[in-house]
Amino acid sequence: MAAIKVYLDEDVHSFIAEALRLRGWQALATPQAGNQRASDIDQVTYATQNGYSILTYNVTDFPRLHNEILASGGTHAGIIIATQERPSANARTLLSLLGTFTAEDFVDQLIYLNNWMTD
């Protein structure tokens, strides 16, 4: 049972990756991977090929991609969708989520982070 690794889409606040790393989680931001301006599907593909669940603020395109990937018989390592309004709350909630689930639990899941917020 592997720990979840998080890949941050380029629109996600980069301090979230640092907050995760400071607490012992593997986190990689798009610029660190050299994937700036890559398409959304390329971001998901990169994350999946490298064992990362992807965290994005793109509530419009990523649910559609999730459905298209699964409908075509594909798979992904998990898509986590958050909103930009409360990045500190996103980091806290994400840390709680990561401590609750394994990477195996996240495979092919579409998770809305706001549904897990308690504050």
C-alpha positions as CSV (number, residue, x, y, z in Angstrom):
1,M,0.0,0.0,0.0
2,A,1.8,3.0,-1.3
3,A,1.5,6.6,-0.1
4,I,-0.2,9.1,-2.5
5,K,2.1,11.3,-4.4
6,V,0.7,14.6,-5.6
7,Y,1.4,16.4,-8.9
8,L,0.2,20.0,-9.0
9,D,-1.2,21.3,-12.2
10,E,0.3,24.6,-13.2
11,D,-2.6,26.7,-12.0
12,V,-2.3,25.4,-8.4
13,H,-0.5,27.6,-5.8
14,S,3.1,26.3,-5.6
15,F,3.3,26.7,-1.8
16,I,1.0,23.7,-1.5
17,A,3.7,21.4,-2.9
18,E,6.2,22.8,-0.5
19,A,3.7,22.4,2.4
20,L,3.3,18.7,1.5
21,R,7.0,18.1,1.1
22,L,7.7,19.7,4.5
23,R,5.3,17.2,6.0
24,G,7.0,14.2,4.3
25,W,4.8,13.8,1.2
26,Q,6.1,13.6,-2.3
27,A,4.8,16.5,-4.3
28,L,5.8,17.9,-7.7
29,A,4.7,21.1,-9.3
30,T,4.4,21.5,-13.1
31,P,7.4,23.9,-13.4
32,Q,9.6,21.4,-11.6
33,A,8.6,18.7,-14.1
34,G,9.2,21.1,-17.0
35,N,5.6,20.7,-18.2
36,Q,4.5,24.3,-18.4
37,R,1.9,24.9,-21.1
38,A,1.3,21.1,-21.6
39,S,-2.2,20.2,-22.4
40,D,-4.5,18.9,-19.7
41,I,-4.5,15.4,-21.0
42,D,-0.7,15.5,-21.2
43,Q,-0.6,16.7,-17.5
44,V,-2.8,13.7,-16.5
45,T,-0.8,11.3,-18.5
46,Y,2.5,12.6,-17.1
47,A,1.1,12.3,-13.5
48,T,-0.2,8.8,-14.1
49,Q,3.0,7.5,-15.7
50,N,5.0,8.8,-12.8
51,G,2.6,7.5,-10.1
52,Y,1.1,10.9,-9.1
53,S,-2.4,11.9,-8.4
54,I,-3.0,15.3,-10.0
55,L,-4.3,18.4,-8.1
56,T,-5.9,21.0,-10.2
57,Y,-8.2,24.1,-10.0
58,N,-9.6,23.3,-13.4
59,V,-13.1,22.3,-12.5
60,T,-14.3,22.6,-16.1
61,D,-12.0,20.3,-18.1
62,F,-10.7,17.7,-15.6
63,P,-14.0,16.1,-14.8
64,R,-14.6,15.7,-18.5
65,L,-11.1,14.2,-18.9
66,H,-11.7,11.8,-16.1
67,N,-14.9,10.5,-17.8
68,E,-13.2,10.3,-21.2
69,I,-10.2,8.4,-19.9
70,L,-12.4,5.8,-18.1
71,A,-14.8,5.5,-21.1
72,S,-11.9,4.8,-23.4
73,G,-10.7,2.0,-21.1
74,G,-7.8,4.1,-19.8
75,T,-6.8,4.7,-16.2
76,H,-5.3,7.5,-14.1
77,A,-3.8,7.8,-10.7
78,G,-6.5,10.1,-9.4
79,I,-7.7,13.6,-10.0
80,I,-8.2,16.0,-7.1
81,I,-10.1,19.2,-7.9
82,A,-10.0,22.2,-5.6
83,T,-10.9,25.9,-5.9
84,Q,-8.5,28.8,-5.8
85,E,-10.4,30.8,-3.1
86,R,-8.8,29.1,0.0
87,P,-5.4,27.7,-0.8
88,S,-4.4,27.3,2.9
89,A,-7.6,25.4,3.6
90,N,-6.8,23.3,0.5
91,A,-3.4,22.4,1.9
92,R,-4.9,21.4,5.3
93,T,-7.6,19.3,3.7
94,L,-5.3,17.7,1.3
95,L,-2.9,16.7,4.1
96,S,-5.9,15.1,5.9
97,L,-7.0,13.3,2.8
98,L,-3.4,12.0,2.1
99,G,-3.3,10.6,5.6
100,T,-6.5,8.7,5.2
101,F,-6.1,7.0,1.8
102,T,-3.5,5.1,-0.2
103,A,-2.4,5.6,-3.8
104,E,-4.3,2.5,-4.6
105,D,-7.5,4.0,-3.2
106,F,-7.1,7.0,-5.5
107,V,-6.7,5.1,-8.8
108,D,-9.4,6.3,-11.3
109,Q,-11.0,8.5,-8.6
110,L,-12.3,12.1,-9.2
111,I,-12.2,13.8,-5.8
112,Y,-13.6,17.3,-5.1
113,L,-11.5,18.6,-2.2
114,N,-14.2,21.0,-1.1
115,N,-16.4,17.9,-0.2
116,W,-13.7,17.0,2.4
117,M,-13.3,20.4,4.1
118,T,-14.4,20.7,7.7
119,D,-13.7,24.4,8.3
